[in-house]
Amino acid sequence: MRRPVSRSLVAVILTGLLLTMVFGSLVAHAKDEIVLEFWHYWDGNNARAVEEFAAAYNELNPDVKVKPIFVPTGELLPKLEATAAAGKPPAMAIADIAWMGRLLRSDALLPMDAYIEEKGFDIDDFYPSLLEYSRYQGQTLALPITTNNLALFYNKDLFRAAGLDPDSPPTTWDELVEYGKKLTKADGSIFGFEMYSQVDETGEGLTWNLQPYLWQAGADFLTDSYSRPGFNNEEGEKALQFVVDLFQKEKVAGLARKDSFGMGRAAMVVNGPWMIGIWQDSVSFEFGTAPIPYPEWGKPATNMGGEQIFAFRTDAAREAAAVDFLMWLTSTENMIKWDQKTGALPVKASVASSSEYRGFIEDTEPRLLVFVDQQRHAHARPPIPEYADCSLAFAKEMEKAYYGRVSVKEALINAEQALLAILEKGR
Amino acid sequence: MQAKSYWSKSGYRKDDIRAAFICLAPVILIFAAFYMLPMIYSAVLSLAEWGMGSMTGFVGFSNYLAMFKDPYFWNSLQVTLVYTLGVTVLSLPLGLLVALGLNVKIPLSNLWRSLYFTPSVTATVAAGIVWTRLFDPYDGLVNHLLRVVGIRGPAWLSSPEWALVAVILVGAWKRLGFNAMIYLAGLQGVPGELYEAALVDGANAWQRFAHITCPLLLPTTWLLLIMCVIDSFQVFDLVHVMTSGGPMSSTEVMGLYLYRQAFGLFHMGYASAIAWVIFLLVFIATLVQWKVSGSGGAGAYGEAR
């Protein structure tokens, strides 16, 4: 007779637990709280910072709960697209600028212009090149949150050994070649300069390392609102000729496939600010940073990466709350704190010039200042869905020129043809 | 009904059959979920266009037609064929040679066997990284040794002419030990009386090898050939680590080209179509080889037995 009793007891307990859970969650939501899910793939300092900022915002706005949710990098874009297509996107998310071409065209992002105007939010404080990834067809659909760019790294020990002043890196193309020749060893042990020459998965490594020289010379990757290639011209020829000469004529750069600079086998390289920390911990030589050298007749230019932050179309209450959070987070005051916590480069001129931020950088990592100041010369890679295809096709043709298998002119013509075909197909 | 009659004829009890299927269920489910479904899905995808994280519509066979007009696809097919040929031609005879050596009673034979087998069980990525260092044009061991004998080595992995050679050498190096072990097993299956009889008849070592060892190893050779071709055709990780398909697409094998289309450019439909072409080519190669081995190889072995 005991068994049935214990069974019903278990059933009662289980039912009770279930009801508690159901009602518990109902009660939690009954407070009329607006929950804003914020999807990101950040880890480390960035993840800590986003939790802190969310908590601070929730403190200030008791009726709103910003909830950062981690999604692995590789899954974020497919998940955003899938949930948006199903009509159930998160309130907010971040994305790499490389994804923005697709997201801006998805019709899922919330236009923020009305809110920006209403609150008098100073959107022009963001660098214009970064806003290329935020706007589509005249609407502001995202805001810049982080950025980075490319600058010259040089090995001060090798400079000293070659009799060069370790505090005056090259500033022009001619100087880059001149210094490169002095630094290059004939036996192949050391090259003056390391230029990225591999076409890996996407070709983007080669392409984005070459683009700054195009821009410096006055050419462009795509022109006319990204509708056609802008490099098959005199300026583009000068830029590609300069790079090809580094390999073929001056022989100051090697067609090598690895991190020669980090191994002390190349005296100079162009790379991003993240390498400061990596090389700081892994190399035994002293290194400095400088702007990418540009020709006397050209203008300074660099390439950039970064992330954007945006709200999805959901419902009126969540949309308004989400935009309010985005504008709060990207305010100058908070961006100064954000950049100090995460080590990201400023996306706004007012942050880059603030004495609080500059003082912090000078005290912690002065080599970062070059990147901070170069950001205003950064160009945007075309934020169009066909960009990845264009980049790979371009890289494949340029590689042939690097190896001296085709002339500079041929490479530019072939690349132009390939890109025109891709752009034509995309239309 | 038919199945039932088969099972009842087979003499199994109904309970046993049920138990067997319950035990097999996990394997069948896993096979269906992780092999059959992805295959079916990729077949569907190969006829579709992919955009914004999902299929956007069917395009018929245009993904397959696009392949014919894509010079990089033909390049990858050619590179894959050269790689497969290179690895097979190098690793089979060398594997046999090693097996013949290991078949002789020598001291520490187990140690030698382990050493030769090690590359086959070494993680490909790790081996690829080490070999990349060894092929370094300036301070790599390979060019260092070449310098000792007075040869100025090429730039290997940075050279459009030599990169594929380097990758083939490493591919064959990884394959060699496995081939040697299978050959060794084959050699030990050759009945000793045959050699004794040949000796009595006055056959020399070469004649014994050519007329006894070789024919009896034919089935083993066919097996290894098929496995080597199938494996080499699908090579990916080794090339990915050593060259990423470069320089100038000289080592861009089909597996890598597929990967680049799928996960670099997100052309899932096109990549699936390439995957099916690889599958078909491997399938045809297997059919041909089984056909040939079925009439020649196994027959010869059976006769000798």
Interface residues (C-beta under 8 A of the other chain):
Chain A: L77 P78 L80 E81 A82 A85 R102 S106 D187 G188 S189 S197 Q198 V199 D200 E201 T202 G203 G254 L255 A256 R257 K258 R265 P385 A388 D389 L392 K396 E399 K400 Y403 R405
Chain B: G51 M52 G53 S54 Y72 T132 P137 Y138 D139 A155 L157 S158 P160 T243 S244 G245 G246 P247 M248 S249 Y259 R260 F263 G264 L265 F266
